[in-house]
Amino acid sequence: MQIIIDPNASVCPGVRRAIRRAEEALKTRSLTSVGDIIHNREEVRRLEQRGLQTVEQERVVKGTVDVSGRHLFIRSHGVGEKILQRLTEGAASVTDGTCPRVRRIHRLVRGYAEKGYQILIVGKVRHPEVIGISQECPGRQVVIEKEEDLDSIDRTQKSLLVAQTTIGRRLFEKMQKRIHALVEELCVVDTLCEELDKRYQTIIDFARSVDVVLLVGGRQSSNTNVLYQLCKQVNAHSYLIEKAAEIDPHWLSDAERIGITGSASTPRWQLDAVKFSFGNNVQKGVLNKKED
Ligand code: SF4
């Protein structure tokens, strides 16, 4: 049995930057992240052991939790400019881990909203990145997650269409076609993350090259779910796990080549940990099953 780690699996530049900034700050002080710093429970736990705390973003924005005097951390998904200003005023310090690509979307929608445009965002309504973008254009945005959401568009308004960076090209292009047919004056800016575009092809190639795919990532991560669906399309023996303990030895029976890969929010240490487990529990499990 060969265990292969996907050579193209790595955290995206935005998440890498955010984690580095948090680690740097944690060397000298405890840090409070506004929302989960990353959609990956195992990585969050690792950072918590170094002094990271997390408060729900919704509660911070509503003011139902007091974060004044704390050292705050803004995750790669970002928050709206006004919220950031408010937090900065009360906090001991604010470390901004917002991905520069997300920050560019903020500037873009703010500018168009000021010019009176309706802002159409293809993305998940409850995703923190979409919430942050919406905070830049309050009252002017429509989030399009599914077909029914198209009914909420004011067809008479000039509109800007953007995407949550991780939503996946297929959904964005499908919605773009529909919206073109509805809205006369439409400006489209493709804000999908280019890093992920490249990654979609490499993970498909990797999934095709192995018998079983173990995709390591957070279940609540949008990007992990998009990558998982891509793997499933080309390799039916694809499984999404958060850690090695979730591997069912039945998945691996008769497999010669087992591929371990990850999403844009899966650090390398998690892939190594899954590979390492094959020298311990999983492989023993497979052997036991064969002996049954
Ligand atoms: S997926 Fe792209 S946009 Fe999102 S944090 Fe990573 S680099 Fe930034």
Residues whose N, C-alpha, C, O or C-beta is under 5 A from the ligand:
A	BS01	SF4	C12 P13 G14 V15 S76 C99 R101 V102 T165 C193 E195 A264
